[in-house]
Amino acid sequence: MRPSGGRRRPARDDAHRQAILSNIPDQAWLKDVESRYVAVNEAYAEACGLPQEEILGRRPTDVWPSAIAIQYLTTDRTVLASGTQQRYEERRPDRRGRMRCYETIKTPVRDARGRIIGTAGISRDITHHKNLERELRRSRGQLRQLSAHLHSVREEERARIARELHDELGQNLTALRLGLDWADAQLVPGQERLSAKLASLRHLADATVVTMARIATELRPIILDDLGLAAASEWLAESVAKQTGIEITLSITLNRDPQAHEVAITLFRILQEALTNIVRHAQASLVAITLTESGREIVLEVADNGCGFAPSAHQRRAPTLGLLGMQERAAAVGGVLAIESGIGSGTRIALRVPRRRPRGPRSRSAP
């Protein structure tokens, strides 16, 4: 590059510079402050479709289509004015007319006094990388849709089994209990052994009814369908506190339940999984649950005073099925799950989900 007003550098410097550029597999170039090409490598000349000697001394408007040339001149001016490196992605057709994606970096070039005397640039073809990213996003979207479908199917199956337990098995157990009462009423004095046996069977039937009701409730709490998320959350917190002895505080400030039933189920199941993890692993004595609204989102937070864990170590490990399930449930309804923890400082789980379930997976088009 020729500093303005000075002597031309030795020809061997130009040769060294050209040799360096030519050994760069990506498109590389040097320009002066007027955006005139001072040096280009073979990859850049091939992209332009011109010999190197026909590019040198000319500006982008002389070697590129107008729209591309204007973009290059604009980014040149930005680098020269700011004196800082610029990195951006661009799309332009190759010699065969195929649209390609490039990552371009432009850097100011300074002389020995620190004055900007031009720009240096390099442009790398990242089309294959972008195609892989796009395919990965598509695959992730499909897996997320599949995960959401499986969650939905599982919830429907749980609801069906719970209904059958309540309606079919519950009615049969009730009829059995009434039959045992009738049989006991038919006994005559002197049949004490038979009466004791019937009493034992009635006790077994009563215990089976209680067990059946518990299983049905765990499969699908009727209270969630009948009274909504707030009531179901209160029931769950009270049940866990009673069974484990852990002190659980619950604060709910919801104006109304989520409009999408899938969102309510997601919030309930994630709360259920969070409490299960606390009981199994946290060694906590206190849990604070808050269920609030923030704009168009519902926010669930579960914090405990348990043993916690080191986030860095947790990130290096493969996610547990419980945590992975919580994340997938959240993502299926457009939510975000965040986890904060530290050794000896407990764990905090924060879930934000929109009131309405999104119509499809989020996607981002390639630049």
KEVEXSE-661171 format. One record per residue (C-alpha): residue in one letter; z, x, y. Coordinates in steps of 0.001 Angstrom, whole numbers. Layout:
BEGIN
+------+---------+---------+---------+
: resn :      up :    east :   north :
+------+---------+---------+---------+
:    A :       Z :       X :       Y :
...
+------+---------+---------+---------+
***
This chain:
BEGIN
+------+---------+---------+---------+
: resn :      up :    east :   north :
+------+---------+---------+---------+
:    M :       0 :       0 :       0 :
:    R :    -912 :    1382 :    3439 :
:    P :    1900 :    1296 :    6050 :
:    S :     459 :      94 :    9358 :
:    G :    -221 :    2854 :   11859 :
:    G :     396 :    5701 :    9390 :
:    R :   -1637 :    8068 :    7310 :
:    R :   -3145 :    6882 :    4076 :
:    R :   -1070 :    7862 :    1062 :
:    P :   -2568 :   10388 :   -1376 :
:    A :   -5106 :    9021 :   -3807 :
:    R :   -2880 :    9997 :   -6722 :
:    D :    -232 :    7543 :   -5460 :
:    D :   -2827 :    4781 :   -5622 :
:    A :   -3728 :    5878 :   -9150 :
:    H :     -89 :    5881 :  -10224 :
:    R :     417 :    2452 :   -8729 :
:    Q :   -2677 :    1093 :  -10445 :
:    A :   -1606 :    2619 :  -13744 :
:    I :    1769 :     894 :  -13478 :
:    L :     161 :   -2462 :  -12674 :
:    S :   -2370 :   -2136 :  -15467 :
:    N :     387 :   -1599 :  -18031 :
:    I :    2032 :   -4886 :  -17082 :
:    P :     807 :   -7579 :  -19507 :
:    D :    1485 :  -10360 :  -16978 :
:    Q :    -589 :  -10996 :  -13877 :
:    A :     607 :   -8581 :  -11169 :
:    W :    -472 :   -7773 :   -7620 :
:    L :     402 :   -6209 :   -4272 :
:    K :    -483 :   -7658 :    -852 :
:    D :     -70 :   -6531 :    2720 :
:    V :    1552 :   -8582 :    5495 :
:    E :   -1743 :  -10449 :    6040 :
:    S :   -1788 :  -11513 :    2386 :
:    R :   -4721 :   -9186 :    1661 :
:    Y :   -4754 :   -7803 :   -1858 :
:    V :   -3915 :   -4103 :   -1974 :
:    A :   -3794 :   -3783 :   -5754 :
:    V :   -4179 :   -6091 :   -8749 :
:    N :   -4018 :   -5474 :  -12472 :
:    E :   -6589 :   -6420 :  -15084 :
:    A :   -4712 :   -9576 :  -16119 :
:    Y :   -4805 :  -10865 :  -12528 :
:    A :   -8486 :  -10036 :  -12122 :
:    E :   -9273 :  -11833 :  -15366 :
:    A :   -7357 :  -14916 :  -14160 :
:    C :   -9359 :  -14885 :  -10923 :
:    G :  -12622 :  -14372 :  -12775 :
:    L :  -13606 :  -11492 :  -10495 :
:    P :  -13756 :   -7704 :  -10854 :
:    Q :  -10800 :   -5874 :   -9361 :
:    E :  -12940 :   -4237 :   -6660 :
:    E :  -14104 :   -7658 :   -5420 :
:    I :  -10502 :   -8840 :   -4999 :
:    L :   -9088 :   -5865 :   -3098 :
:    G :   -9000 :   -6349 :     680 :
:    R :   -9526 :  -10098 :     385 :
:    R :   -7097 :  -12981 :     805 :
:    P :   -6205 :  -15792 :   -1673 :
:    T :   -8614 :  -18164 :      93 :
:    D :  -11456 :  -15833 :    -931 :
:    V :  -10616 :  -15704 :   -4647 :
:    W :   -8821 :  -18975 :   -5519 :
:    P :   -9598 :  -22686 :   -5110 :
:    S :   -8312 :  -24117 :   -1835 :
:    A :   -5222 :  -25927 :   -3145 :
:    I :   -4033 :  -22893 :   -5095 :
:    A :   -4806 :  -20510 :   -2235 :
:    I :   -2798 :  -22600 :     256 :
:    Q :     191 :  -22551 :   -2084 :
:    Y :     -37 :  -18761 :   -2408 :
:    L :    -308 :  -18230 :    1333 :
:    T :    2660 :  -20527 :    1922 :
:    T :    4880 :  -18673 :    -539 :
:    D :    3727 :  -15333 :     905 :
:    R :    4829 :  -16437 :    4374 :
:    T :    8177 :  -17621 :    2988 :
:    V :    8850 :  -14224 :    1387 :
:    L :    7773 :  -12319 :    4505 :
:    A :    9863 :  -14518 :    6819 :
:    S :   13012 :  -14613 :    4697 :
:    G :   12866 :  -11124 :    3285 :
:    T :   14098 :  -12469 :     -40 :
:    Q :   12624 :  -12881 :   -3483 :
:    Q :   11091 :  -16251 :   -4346 :
:    R :   10832 :  -17623 :   -7885 :
:    Y :    8913 :  -20771 :   -8737 :
:    E :    6796 :  -22433 :  -11401 :
:    E :    3194 :  -23430 :  -10885 :
:    R :     447 :  -25161 :  -12787 :
:    R :   -3185 :  -24124 :  -12558 :
:    P :   -6217 :  -24133 :  -14873 :
:    D :   -7289 :  -20991 :  -16693 :
:    R :  -10857 :  -19705 :  -16965 :
:    R :  -11615 :  -22335 :  -19614 :
:    G :  -10270 :  -25169 :  -17499 :
:    R :   -7112 :  -25625 :  -19579 :
:    M :   -4031 :  -26425 :  -17532 :
:    R :   -1432 :  -23674 :  -17868 :
:    C :    2095 :  -23255 :  -16555 :
:    Y :    3225 :  -19997 :  -14928 :
:    E :    6506 :  -18580 :  -13707 :
:    T :    5839 :  -16599 :  -10544 :
:    I :    8124 :  -14125 :   -8770 :
:    K :    7313 :  -12756 :   -5316 :
:    T :    9319 :   -9975 :   -3702 :
:    P :    9097 :   -8351 :    -238 :
:    V :    7936 :   -4707 :    -158 :
:    R :    9621 :   -2442 :    2418 :
:    D :    8781 :     998 :    3784 :
:    A :   11190 :    3906 :    4140 :
:    R :   12597 :    2358 :    7342 :
:    G :   13278 :    -964 :    5685 :
:    R :   10410 :   -2784 :    7384 :
:    I :    8568 :   -5386 :    5317 :
:    I :    5015 :   -4168 :    4789 :
:    G :    3841 :   -6640 :    2202 :
:    T :    4684 :   -8493 :    -989 :
:    A :    4646 :   -7766 :   -4698 :
:    G :    4214 :  -10459 :   -7304 :
:    I :    4101 :  -11109 :  -11001 :
:    S :    3052 :  -14288 :  -12780 :
:    R :    3834 :  -14993 :  -16426 :
:    D :    2178 :  -17634 :  -18582 :
:    I :    5020 :  -19815 :  -19903 :
:    T :    2851 :  -22655 :  -21202 :
:    H :    3912 :  -22107 :  -24807 :
:    H :    7561 :  -21997 :  -23753 :
:    K :    7168 :  -25230 :  -21785 :
:    N :    5436 :  -26914 :  -24708 :
:    L :    8329 :  -25906 :  -26957 :
:    E :   10812 :  -27239 :  -24393 :
:    R :    8910 :  -30508 :  -24203 :
:    E :    8806 :  -30800 :  -27992 :
:    L :   12505 :  -29978 :  -28193 :
:    R :   13325 :  -32660 :  -25624 :
:    R :   11180 :  -35135 :  -27547 :
:    S :   12895 :  -34230 :  -30821 :
:    R :   16319 :  -34477 :  -29223 :
:    G :   15380 :  -37833 :  -27785 :
:    Q :   14307 :  -39056 :  -31200 :
:    L :   17495 :  -37732 :  -32810 :
:    R :   19552 :  -39392 :  -30093 :
:    Q :   17751 :  -42670 :  -30645 :
:    L :   18341 :  -42309 :  -34383 :
:    S :   22017 :  -41531 :  -33786 :
:    A :   22354 :  -44577 :  -31519 :
:    H :   20618 :  -46732 :  -34133 :
:    L :   22930 :  -45447 :  -36868 :
:    H :   25981 :  -46130 :  -34708 :
:    S :   24670 :  -49639 :  -34045 :
:    V :   23982 :  -50255 :  -37735 :
:    R :   27403 :  -48940 :  -38680 :
:    E :   29112 :  -51193 :  -36127 :
:    E :   27164 :  -54193 :  -37397 :
:    E :   28120 :  -53348 :  -40981 :
:    R :   31753 :  -52909 :  -39997 :
:    A :   31687 :  -56266 :  -38239 :
:    R :   30095 :  -57924 :  -41289 :
:    I :   32651 :  -56447 :  -43696 :
:    A :   35508 :  -57360 :  -41369 :
:    R :   34271 :  -60951 :  -41178 :
:    E :   33939 :  -61181 :  -44957 :
:    L :   37426 :  -59750 :  -45433 :
:    H :   38837 :  -62213 :  -42925 :
:    D :   36858 :  -65259 :  -43980 :
:    E :   36246 :  -64853 :  -47712 :
:    L :   39016 :  -62626 :  -48999 :
:    G :   41511 :  -63995 :  -46502 :
:    Q :   40871 :  -67569 :  -47561 :
:    N :   41088 :  -66641 :  -51256 :
:    L :   44391 :  -64842 :  -50714 :
:    T :   45739 :  -67822 :  -48799 :
:    A :   44676 :  -70181 :  -51608 :
:    L :   46279 :  -67824 :  -54128 :
:    R :   49519 :  -67803 :  -52130 :
:    L :   49567 :  -71603 :  -51965 :
:    G :   48882 :  -71789 :  -55702 :
:    L :   51858 :  -69551 :  -56415 :
:    D :   54047 :  -71765 :  -54233 :
:    W :   52814 :  -74830 :  -56163 :
:    A :   53478 :  -73158 :  -59499 :
:    D :   56995 :  -72225 :  -58422 :
:    A :   57628 :  -75845 :  -57398 :
:    Q :   56714 :  -77006 :  -60915 :
:    L :   59411 :  -74933 :  -62588 :
:    V :   62425 :  -76580 :  -64142 :
:    P :   65973 :  -75255 :  -64429 :
:    G :   66277 :  -72482 :  -66975 :
:    Q :   62987 :  -70753 :  -66075 :
:    E :   64595 :  -68086 :  -63886 :
:    R :   62526 :  -65238 :  -65336 :
:    L :   59291 :  -67060 :  -64578 :
:    S :   60562 :  -67923 :  -61095 :
:    A :   61325 :  -64231 :  -60425 :
:    K :   57857 :  -63273 :  -61623 :
:    L :   56261 :  -65825 :  -59289 :
:    A :   58374 :  -64534 :  -56400 :
:    S :   57133 :  -61001 :  -57129 :
:    L :   53534 :  -62214 :  -57168 :
:    R :   54044 :  -64082 :  -53882 :
:    H :   55435 :  -60890 :  -52347 :
:    L :   52394 :  -58943 :  -53619 :
:    A :   50034 :  -61585 :  -52216 :
:    D :   51776 :  -61443 :  -48823 :
:    A :   51522 :  -57622 :  -48772 :
:    T :   47829 :  -57827 :  -49722 :
:    V :   47179 :  -60248 :  -46842 :
:    V :   48827 :  -57798 :  -44417 :
:    T :   46810 :  -54857 :  -45828 :
:    M :   43584 :  -56844 :  -45699 :
:    A :   44231 :  -57826 :  -42087 :
:    R :   44932 :  -54186 :  -41153 :
:    I :   41742 :  -52949 :  -42821 :
:    A :   39675 :  -55683 :  -41184 :
:    T :   41163 :  -54875 :  -37784 :
:    E :   40489 :  -51159 :  -38164 :
:    L :   36907 :  -51888 :  -39160 :
:    R :   36294 :  -54112 :  -36169 :
:    P :   39180 :  -55345 :  -33991 :
:    I :   38636 :  -59049 :  -33463 :
:    I :   40492 :  -58673 :  -30193 :
:    L :   37641 :  -56487 :  -28885 :
:    D :   35128 :  -59278 :  -29452 :
:    D :   37420 :  -62109 :  -28379 :
:    L :   39471 :  -60693 :  -25483 :
:    G :   37526 :  -57611 :  -24396 :
:    L :   37944 :  -53891 :  -23873 :
:    A :   41171 :  -53915 :  -21859 :
:    A :   43088 :  -55994 :  -24406 :
:    A :   41697 :  -53980 :  -27325 :
:    S :   42695 :  -50695 :  -25637 :
:    E :   46230 :  -51997 :  -25082 :
:    W :   46464 :  -53059 :  -28735 :
:    L :   45202 :  -49660 :  -29930 :
:    A :   47602 :  -47689 :  -27731 :
:    E :   50565 :  -49820 :  -28846 :
:    S :   49595 :  -49507 :  -32518 :
:    V :   49286 :  -45695 :  -32392 :
:    A :   52545 :  -45353 :  -30442 :
:    K :   54371 :  -47543 :  -32965 :
:    Q :   52970 :  -45702 :  -35990 :
:    T :   53478 :  -42146 :  -34692 :
:    G :   56354 :  -42277 :  -32201 :
:    I :   54186 :  -40616 :  -29532 :
:    E :   54850 :  -41934 :  -26024 :
:    I :   51582 :  -43402 :  -24751 :
:    T :   51083 :  -44657 :  -21200 :
:    L :   48101 :  -46819 :  -20368 :
:    S :   46687 :  -47655 :  -16940 :
:    I :   43740 :  -50065 :  -16756 :
:    T :   42054 :  -51088 :  -13505 :
:    L :   38886 :  -52885 :  -14547 :
:    N :   37566 :  -55823 :  -12574 :
:    R :   35608 :  -56967 :  -15623 :
:    D :   34502 :  -55706 :  -19007 :
:    P :   31201 :  -53784 :  -19390 :
:    Q :   28131 :  -56018 :  -19280 :
:    A :   26705 :  -54308 :  -22393 :
:    H :   28720 :  -54870 :  -25552 :
:    E :   27544 :  -51474 :  -26862 :
:    V :   29270 :  -49805 :  -23902 :
:    A :   32569 :  -51549 :  -24672 :
:    I :   32325 :  -50520 :  -28332 :
:    T :   31550 :  -46926 :  -27315 :
:    L :   34560 :  -46735 :  -25006 :
:    F :   36839 :  -48203 :  -27662 :
:    R :   35590 :  -45955 :  -30477 :
:    I :   35867 :  -42792 :  -28352 :
:    L :   39406 :  -43758 :  -27347 :
:    Q :   40161 :  -44381 :  -31023 :
:    E :   38746 :  -40980 :  -32040 :
:    A :   40574 :  -39196 :  -29204 :
:    L :   43911 :  -40663 :  -30276 :
:    T :   43182 :  -39802 :  -33914 :
:    N :   42503 :  -36171 :  -32950 :
:    I :   45718 :  -36037 :  -30938 :
:    V :   47760 :  -37357 :  -33856 :
:    R :   46148 :  -34924 :  -36307 :
:    H :   45927 :  -31726 :  -34268 :
:    A :   47576 :  -31795 :  -30833 :
:    Q :   51288 :  -31866 :  -31740 :
:    A :   51731 :  -33923 :  -28565 :
:    S :   54711 :  -36028 :  -27513 :
:    L :   53038 :  -37709 :  -24524 :
:    V :   49580 :  -39177 :  -23991 :
:    A :   48280 :  -40689 :  -20742 :
:    I :   45280 :  -43024 :  -20881 :
:    T :   43447 :  -44337 :  -17823 :
:    L :   40544 :  -46765 :  -17815 :
:    T :   39047 :  -47261 :  -14361 :
:    E :   35869 :  -48032 :  -12461 :
:    S :   33914 :  -45632 :  -10256 :
:    G :   30875 :  -47191 :   -8639 :
:    R :   28640 :  -48427 :  -11418 :
:    E :   30460 :  -46352 :  -14026 :
:    I :   33497 :  -46865 :  -16199 :
:    V :   35722 :  -43814 :  -16566 :
:    L :   38004 :  -43232 :  -19546 :
:    E :   40465 :  -40337 :  -19450 :
:    V :   42817 :  -39305 :  -22233 :
:    A :   45244 :  -36455 :  -21541 :
:    D :   47979 :  -35083 :  -23803 :
:    N :   50728 :  -32464 :  -23522 :
:    G :   49911 :  -30907 :  -26884 :
:    C :   49150 :  -27360 :  -27992 :
:    G :   45600 :  -27376 :  -26615 :
:    F :   43007 :  -24719 :  -27431 :
:    A :   41054 :  -21917 :  -25751 :
:    P :   37780 :  -23373 :  -24396 :
:    S :   35856 :  -20138 :  -25005 :
:    A :   36886 :  -20021 :  -28661 :
:    H :   36168 :  -23735 :  -29010 :
:    Q :   32657 :  -23266 :  -27593 :
:    R :   31902 :  -20473 :  -30056 :
:    R :   32844 :  -22651 :  -33012 :
:    A :   30500 :  -25271 :  -34363 :
:    P :   31573 :  -28633 :  -32953 :
:    T :   33724 :  -30750 :  -35245 :
:    L :   32283 :  -33961 :  -36598 :
:    G :   34796 :  -35950 :  -34545 :
:    L :   33830 :  -34280 :  -31269 :
:    L :   30142 :  -34361 :  -32138 :
:    G :   30411 :  -38063 :  -32908 :
:    M :   32122 :  -38697 :  -29579 :
:    Q :   29406 :  -36787 :  -27709 :
:    E :   26621 :  -38615 :  -29512 :
:    R :   28239 :  -41991 :  -28903 :
:    A :   28550 :  -41187 :  -25200 :
:    A :   24958 :  -39960 :  -24923 :
:    A :   23624 :  -43039 :  -26734 :
:    V :   24758 :  -45266 :  -23846 :
:    G :   23858 :  -42796 :  -21084 :
:    G :   27387 :  -41418 :  -20755 :
:    V :   28820 :  -37940 :  -20271 :
:    L :   31838 :  -36566 :  -22139 :
:    A :   33816 :  -33618 :  -20705 :
:    I :   36689 :  -31768 :  -22362 :
:    E :   39230 :  -29523 :  -20617 :
:    S :   41882 :  -27615 :  -22524 :
:    G :   43948 :  -24464 :  -22646 :
:    I :   46396 :  -22937 :  -25090 :
:    G :   49780 :  -24520 :  -24462 :
:    S :   48525 :  -26759 :  -21667 :
:    G :   47238 :  -29777 :  -23565 :
:    T :   43799 :  -31341 :  -23586 :
:    R :   42037 :  -33776 :  -21276 :
:    I :   38998 :  -35814 :  -22277 :
:    A :   36983 :  -37553 :  -19564 :
:    L :   34212 :  -40012 :  -20390 :
:    R :   31898 :  -41572 :  -17794 :
:    V :   29524 :  -44314 :  -18913 :
:    P :   27356 :  -46734 :  -16935 :
:    R :   28214 :  -50416 :  -17121 :
:    R :   24706 :  -51125 :  -18337 :
:    R :   23212 :  -49331 :  -21314 :
:    P :   20028 :  -47407 :  -20337 :
:    R :   16776 :  -48756 :  -21746 :
:    G :   15692 :  -45430 :  -23202 :
:    P :   16633 :  -41758 :  -23429 :
:    R :   16510 :  -39744 :  -20270 :
:    S :   13569 :  -37382 :  -20025 :
:    R :   12196 :  -34844 :  -17613 :
:    S :    8529 :  -34060 :  -17321 :
:    A :    7331 :  -30495 :  -17242 :
:    P :    6429 :  -29088 :  -13813 :
+------+---------+---------+---------+
***
